[in-house]
Amino acid sequence: MKNAKKIIRILSWFIFVIYLIALVYFLFFSEQLGRVPSDEYKYSLVPFKEIGRYLRYWRAIGGYYVMLNLLGNIVCFMPFGFVLPVISRNQRKFWKVTLLSFLTSLLVELIQLVSKVGSCDVDDMLLNTLGGMAGYVLFRIFHRILFCRKKESRQQET
């Protein structure tokens, strides 16, 4: 059993590193997502301003781009919230995963601001943090399902 846990943890670390590499690429280098250096700083520090703008101008912007931005910011941080408690037992508290999701998102937004790649947006931080929280909830659901199955199989053996 210990070997299985060790293999899962090593595999999870590998997946986490690949995820972080992909995240860095899409957030800072993907030309398809408009990640090219700009001559000016782009930022939005008013909470819910950009989210409101996307929802208000849904048709003008195009539903695909609205969903890509809003859901994309949530979905891109879900693996963070899911895998973090798998690779580290110290990160199995909701508040810790939420805090680390927020701090990681803050770091991303500050790098985007300083490097003038993308835009620094407080709404992105909120959506990314929400994604990390959702990933953690999924981790808890899967963990509970697996834990209950193990408990049931142990009871059947006795």
Backbone as CSV, one residue per row, in Angstrom:
resi,resn,N_x,N_y,N_z,CA_x,CA_y,CA_z,C_x,C_y,C_z
1,MET,0.812,-1.196,0.000,0.000,0.000,0.000,0.858,1.265,0.000
2,LYS,1.962,1.232,0.759,2.841,2.396,0.796,3.467,2.648,-0.568
3,ASN,3.798,1.566,-1.287,4.365,1.730,-2.626,3.363,2.385,-3.567
4,ALA,2.102,2.007,-3.469,1.063,2.598,-4.323,0.929,4.093,-4.037
5,LYS,0.950,4.471,-2.761,0.858,5.886,-2.394,2.071,6.659,-2.906
6,LYS,3.241,6.034,-2.811,4.459,6.692,-3.282,4.408,6.895,-4.795
7,ILE,3.947,5.886,-5.512,3.829,5.992,-6.972,2.828,7.084,-7.342
8,ILE,1.709,7.129,-6.639,0.698,8.163,-6.899,1.277,9.547,-6.644
9,ARG,2.023,9.693,-5.564,2.610,10.996,-5.236,3.636,11.410,-6.286
10,ILE,4.490,10.490,-6.724,5.496,10.801,-7.751,4.811,11.159,-9.066
11,LEU,3.829,10.380,-9.453,3.083,10.656,-10.680,2.369,12.010,-10.580
12,SER,1.835,12.307,-9.417,1.157,13.589,-9.209,2.128,14.756,-9.320
13,TRP,3.343,14.596,-8.793,4.368,15.636,-8.941,4.690,15.860,-10.414
14,PHE,4.832,14.763,-11.146,5.119,14.856,-12.576,3.996,15.614,-13.293
15,ILE,2.764,15.250,-13.011,1.603,15.917,-13.616,1.574,17.391,-13.222
16,PHE,1.880,17.694,-11.962,1.865,19.073,-11.479,2.909,19.920,-12.199
17,VAL,4.096,19.377,-12.388,5.157,20.112,-13.091,4.761,20.360,-14.547
18,ILE,4.230,19.340,-15.213,3.767,19.503,-16.600,2.663,20.561,-16.655
19,TYR,1.748,20.506,-15.709,0.667,21.498,-15.633,1.236,22.907,-15.479
20,LEU,2.201,23.089,-14.570,2.782,24.415,-14.353,3.498,24.926,-15.599
21,ILE,4.203,24.036,-16.298,4.876,24.428,-17.545,3.845,24.887,-18.575
22,ALA,2.768,24.128,-18.720,1.709,24.499,-19.665,1.057,25.822,-19.255
23,LEU,0.822,25.997,-17.967,0.213,27.224,-17.464,1.091,28.432,-17.780
24,VAL,2.385,28.309,-17.516,3.323,29.400,-17.814,3.314,29.716,-19.305
25,TYR,3.308,28.682,-20.137,3.276,28.912,-21.583,2.027,29.693,-21.983
26,PHE,0.852,29.214,-21.562,-0.391,29.862,-21.978,-0.558,31.259,-21.381
27,LEU,-0.031,31.486,-20.190,-0.199,32.789,-19.553,0.804,33.836,-20.024
28,PHE,1.974,33.389,-20.511,3.016,34.359,-20.842,3.541,34.297,-22.275
29,PHE,3.363,33.183,-22.971,4.019,33.031,-24.272,3.094,32.708,-25.440
30,SER,1.875,32.306,-25.212,0.975,31.870,-26.278,0.501,33.058,-27.117
31,GLU,0.949,33.102,-28.360,0.520,34.181,-29.252,-0.958,34.062,-29.596
32,GLN,-1.494,32.824,-29.620,-2.920,32.628,-29.900,-3.796,33.307,-28.846
33,LEU,-3.282,33.417,-27.634,-4.029,34.079,-26.566,-3.603,35.539,-26.400
34,GLY,-2.889,36.058,-27.384,-2.487,37.462,-27.349,-1.384,37.760,-26.361
35,ARG,-0.548,36.796,-26.089,0.529,36.985,-25.111,1.792,37.497,-25.801
36,VAL,1.698,38.701,-26.302,2.855,39.343,-26.920,3.150,40.610,-26.126
37,PRO,4.426,40.943,-25.993,4.776,42.145,-25.227,4.117,43.400,-25.810
38,SER,3.712,44.281,-24.931,3.065,45.530,-25.321,3.963,46.695,-24.934
39,ASP,3.687,47.847,-25.489,4.443,49.043,-25.122,3.869,49.720,-23.885
40,GLU,2.664,49.340,-23.515,2.023,49.988,-22.383,1.543,48.963,-21.357
41,TYR,1.341,49.454,-20.149,0.819,48.615,-19.082,-0.687,48.465,-19.244
42,LYS,-1.175,47.228,-19.097,-2.618,46.973,-19.158,-3.033,46.398,-17.812
43,TYR,-3.981,47.070,-17.174,-4.422,46.573,-15.877,-5.847,47.011,-15.582
44,SER,-6.501,46.239,-14.731,-7.837,46.554,-14.234,-7.866,46.176,-12.760
45,LEU,-7.981,47.177,-11.912,-7.918,46.945,-10.468,-9.278,47.037,-9.779
46,VAL,-10.341,47.234,-10.552,-11.688,47.339,-9.989,-12.349,45.960,-10.037
47,PRO,-12.660,45.379,-8.860,-13.274,44.047,-8.851,-14.587,44.005,-9.642
48,PHE,-14.748,42.963,-10.407,-15.933,42.654,-11.212,-16.152,43.598,-12.400
49,LYS,-15.217,44.524,-12.644,-15.359,45.446,-13.777,-15.307,44.688,-15.100
50,GLU,-14.271,43.880,-15.290,-14.113,43.150,-16.554,-15.155,42.040,-16.693
51,ILE,-15.475,41.381,-15.596,-16.516,40.345,-15.636,-17.834,40.980,-16.074
52,GLY,-18.171,42.118,-15.489,-19.394,42.829,-15.858,-19.381,43.264,-17.313
53,ARG,-18.227,43.747,-17.765,-18.107,44.182,-19.161,-18.318,43.007,-20.101
54,TYR,-17.715,41.874,-19.791,-17.891,40.679,-20.627,-19.353,40.252,-20.677
55,LEU,-20.017,40.276,-19.545,-21.418,39.846,-19.506,-22.342,40.853,-20.196
56,ARG,-22.055,42.156,-20.029,-22.868,43.194,-20.669,-22.765,43.157,-22.190
57,TYR,-21.550,42.934,-22.679,-21.309,42.979,-24.125,-21.090,41.587,-24.709
58,TRP,-21.773,40.612,-24.131,-21.671,39.202,-24.524,-21.777,39.033,-26.037
59,ARG,-22.797,39.621,-26.621,-23.040,39.442,-28.069,-22.003,40.170,-28.907
60,ALA,-21.643,41.372,-28.514,-20.673,42.151,-29.291,-19.290,41.497,-29.256
61,ILE,-18.907,41.010,-28.095,-17.596,40.365,-27.944,-17.617,38.983,-28.576
62,GLY,-18.717,38.304,-28.420,-18.843,36.924,-28.905,-18.823,35.966,-27.730
63,GLY,-19.825,35.114,-27.683,-19.963,34.174,-26.570,-18.749,33.298,-26.360
64,TYR,-18.100,32.900,-27.457,-16.915,32.046,-27.348,-15.816,32.738,-26.550
65,TYR,-15.546,34.005,-26.854,-14.470,34.724,-26.172,-14.819,35.036,-24.722
66,VAL,-16.091,35.286,-24.471,-16.528,35.520,-23.094,-16.320,34.251,-22.270
67,MET,-16.769,33.118,-22.809,-16.614,31.844,-22.095,-15.137,31.481,-21.946
68,LEU,-14.355,31.722,-22.999,-12.917,31.433,-22.939,-12.272,32.207,-21.802
69,ASN,-12.632,33.471,-21.667,-12.035,34.284,-20.615,-12.551,33.900,-19.238
70,LEU,-13.858,33.889,-19.063,-14.415,33.652,-17.727,-14.199,32.214,-17.261
71,LEU,-14.648,31.254,-18.059,-14.474,29.852,-17.663,-13.018,29.420,-17.764
72,GLY,-12.303,29.971,-18.732,-10.887,29.626,-18.884,-10.083,29.964,-17.645
73,ASN,-10.358,31.126,-17.046,-9.647,31.516,-15.828,-9.978,30.601,-14.657
74,ILE,-11.189,30.090,-14.627,-11.567,29.157,-13.561,-10.939,27.792,-13.819
75,VAL,-11.143,27.282,-15.017,-10.686,25.927,-15.363,-9.165,25.807,-15.300
76,CYS,-8.450,26.865,-15.682,-6.986,26.751,-15.706,-6.385,26.593,-14.308
77,PHE,-7.118,26.963,-13.263,-6.590,26.795,-11.911,-7.198,25.606,-11.165
78,MET,-8.141,24.919,-11.775,-8.722,23.739,-11.119,-7.684,22.640,-10.877
79,PRO,-6.790,22.346,-11.832,-5.765,21.331,-11.542,-4.879,21.725,-10.360
80,PHE,-4.628,23.016,-10.197,-3.823,23.500,-9.077,-4.469,23.086,-7.758
81,GLY,-5.764,23.349,-7.627,-6.480,23.013,-6.396,-6.679,21.530,-6.192
82,PHE,-6.676,20.769,-7.289,-6.872,19.318,-7.195,-5.569,18.599,-6.855
83,VAL,-4.495,18.938,-7.544,-3.242,18.187,-7.403,-2.457,18.605,-6.161
84,LEU,-2.554,19.862,-5.760,-1.790,20.344,-4.604,-1.996,19.486,-3.353
85,PRO,-3.224,19.149,-2.963,-3.392,18.297,-1.783,-2.939,16.853,-1.996
86,VAL,-2.826,16.434,-3.252,-2.334,15.076,-3.526,-0.830,15.015,-3.296
87,ILE,-0.103,16.043,-3.743,1.362,16.005,-3.638,1.860,16.430,-2.263
88,SER,1.016,17.116,-1.497,1.455,17.576,-0.181,0.335,17.413,0.844
89,ARG,0.575,16.566,1.826,-0.429,16.373,2.882,-0.652,17.674,3.662
90,ASN,0.356,18.564,3.673,0.216,19.844,4.372,-0.793,20.768,3.696
91,GLN,-1.144,20.469,2.455,-2.053,21.333,1.694,-3.449,20.719,1.584
92,ARG,-3.887,20.039,2.599,-5.203,19.393,2.550,-6.277,20.184,3.283
93,LYS,-6.005,21.421,3.529,-6.997,22.305,4.148,-7.513,23.266,3.080
94,PHE,-8.822,23.492,3.093,-9.458,24.362,2.104,-8.834,25.755,2.093
95,TRP,-8.621,26.324,3.270,-8.102,27.683,3.338,-6.680,27.768,2.798
96,LYS,-5.877,26.703,2.986,-4.504,26.722,2.477,-4.484,26.686,0.953
97,VAL,-5.311,25.830,0.373,-5.378,25.746,-1.089,-5.925,27.053,-1.657
98,THR,-6.923,27.625,-0.992,-7.485,28.905,-1.440,-6.423,29.997,-1.389
99,LEU,-5.694,30.069,-0.286,-4.645,31.083,-0.139,-3.547,30.894,-1.184
100,LEU,-3.090,29.660,-1.379,-2.043,29.412,-2.376,-2.535,29.688,-3.797
101,SER,-3.784,29.396,-4.071,-4.357,29.715,-5.387,-4.356,31.224,-5.603
102,PHE,-4.775,31.953,-4.580,-4.799,33.415,-4.678,-3.390,33.980,-4.848
103,LEU,-2.453,33.516,-4.022,-1.085,34.042,-4.096,-0.417,33.710,-5.427
104,THR,-0.663,32.512,-5.938,-0.110,32.133,-7.240,-0.706,33.004,-8.336
105,SER,-2.000,33.232,-8.271,-2.658,34.090,-9.254,-2.148,35.529,-9.146
106,LEU,-1.961,36.010,-7.936,-1.403,37.351,-7.724,-0.020,37.455,-8.359
107,LEU,0.808,36.439,-8.153,2.140,36.419,-8.757,2.048,36.474,-10.281
108,VAL,1.158,35.679,-10.854,0.962,35.667,-12.311,0.570,37.057,-12.801
109,GLU,-0.393,37.672,-12.136,-0.875,38.989,-12.571,0.208,40.052,-12.425
110,LEU,1.009,39.982,-11.372,2.103,40.946,-11.204,3.171,40.765,-12.281
111,ILE,3.474,39.521,-12.618,4.438,39.264,-13.697,3.888,39.797,-15.017
112,GLN,2.599,39.594,-15.270,1.995,40.124,-16.493,2.070,41.651,-16.519
113,LEU,1.866,42.287,-15.384,1.935,43.746,-15.319,3.351,44.240,-15.601
114,VAL,4.313,43.685,-14.889,5.699,44.129,-15.020,6.262,43.825,-16.405
115,SER,5.937,42.656,-16.940,6.479,42.255,-18.245,5.681,42.833,-19.418
116,LYS,4.540,43.469,-19.123,3.656,44.036,-20.150,3.172,42.972,-21.134
117,VAL,2.976,41.761,-20.622,2.429,40.655,-21.415,1.065,40.321,-20.828
118,GLY,0.030,40.353,-21.657,-1.315,40.160,-21.129,-1.727,41.390,-20.346
119,SER,-2.629,41.197,-19.403,-3.054,42.324,-18.577,-3.199,41.869,-17.131
120,CYS,-2.901,42.776,-16.240,-3.055,42.516,-14.807,-4.503,42.842,-14.452
121,ASP,-5.260,41.831,-14.073,-6.697,42.009,-13.860,-7.108,41.359,-12.541
122,VAL,-7.674,42.158,-11.654,-8.110,41.639,-10.361,-9.208,40.587,-10.545
123,ASP,-10.009,40.712,-11.601,-11.040,39.703,-11.866,-10.420,38.354,-12.200
124,ASP,-9.291,38.369,-12.910,-8.589,37.113,-13.191,-8.164,36.440,-11.888
125,MET,-7.700,37.250,-10.931,-7.294,36.683,-9.641,-8.483,36.046,-8.933
126,LEU,-9.629,36.703,-8.986,-10.832,36.147,-8.354,-11.246,34.843,-9.033
127,LEU,-11.250,34.838,-10.367,-11.660,33.641,-11.105,-10.654,32.506,-10.933
128,ASN,-9.354,32.835,-10.939,-8.334,31.807,-10.729,-8.458,31.192,-9.343
129,THR,-8.675,32.036,-8.344,-8.840,31.541,-6.975,-10.076,30.650,-6.881
130,LEU,-11.150,31.060,-7.528,-12.361,30.237,-7.578,-12.064,28.884,-8.225
131,GLY,-11.250,28.887,-9.268,-10.853,27.636,-9.920,-10.064,26.733,-8.989
132,GLY,-9.124,27.312,-8.237,-8.371,26.526,-7.263,-9.280,25.932,-6.200
133,MET,-10.257,26.716,-5.761,-11.224,26.231,-4.769,-12.066,25.091,-5.347
134,ALA,-12.503,25.243,-6.587,-13.306,24.195,-7.237,-12.485,22.918,-7.403
135,GLY,-11.207,23.065,-7.752,-10.329,21.901,-7.866,-10.186,21.181,-6.539
136,TYR,-10.076,21.951,-5.458,-9.975,21.353,-4.128,-11.250,20.591,-3.772
137,VAL,-12.402,21.171,-4.086,-13.681,20.494,-3.817,-13.732,19.171,-4.583
138,LEU,-13.292,19.173,-5.839,-13.241,17.923,-6.616,-12.288,16.917,-5.973
139,PHE,-11.134,17.400,-5.487,-10.198,16.518,-4.784,-10.892,15.865,-3.594
140,ARG,-11.599,16.673,-2.807,-12.281,16.152,-1.621,-13.324,15.103,-1.991
141,ILE,-14.067,15.350,-3.060,-15.085,14.393,-3.506,-14.420,13.079,-3.900
142,PHE,-13.382,13.149,-4.734,-12.675,11.934,-5.154,-12.024,11.237,-3.966
143,HIS,-11.434,12.004,-3.074,-10.782,11.440,-1.894,-11.803,10.697,-1.033
144,ARG,-12.957,11.293,-0.842,-14.013,10.668,-0.037,-14.503,9.382,-0.693
145,ILE,-14.712,9.412,-2.016,-15.167,8.219,-2.738,-14.142,7.101,-2.593
146,LEU,-12.867,7.422,-2.806,-11.819,6.400,-2.686,-11.699,5.896,-1.263
147,PHE,-11.796,6.803,-0.291,-11.682,6.422,1.109,-12.830,5.502,1.500
148,CYS,-14.039,5.807,1.062,-15.205,4.963,1.380,-15.069,3.590,0.749
149,ARG,-14.569,3.530,-0.477,-14.380,2.233,-1.139,-13.343,1.389,-0.409
150,LYS,-12.249,2.017,0.012,-11.222,1.275,0.750,-11.783,0.759,2.066
151,LYS,-12.557,1.608,2.734,-13.146,1.225,4.015,-14.115,0.058,3.831
152,GLU,-14.934,0.112,2.774,-15.883,-0.969,2.496,-15.159,-2.273,2.170
153,SER,-14.086,-2.193,1.389,-13.368,-3.421,1.026,-12.675,-4.026,2.245
154,ARG,-12.193,-3.184,3.170,-11.587,-3.698,4.400,-12.631,-4.376,5.275
155,GLN,-13.827,-3.813,5.321,-14.896,-4.404,6.124,-15.342,-5.736,5.536
156,GLN,-15.339,-5.857,4.217,-15.741,-7.102,3.572,-14.698,-8.194,3.782
157,GLU,-13.431,-7.805,3.930,-12.367,-8.788,4.152,-12.451,-9.401,5.542
158,THR,-12.995,-8.672,6.511,-13.058,-9.189,7.893,-14.329,-9.912,8.184
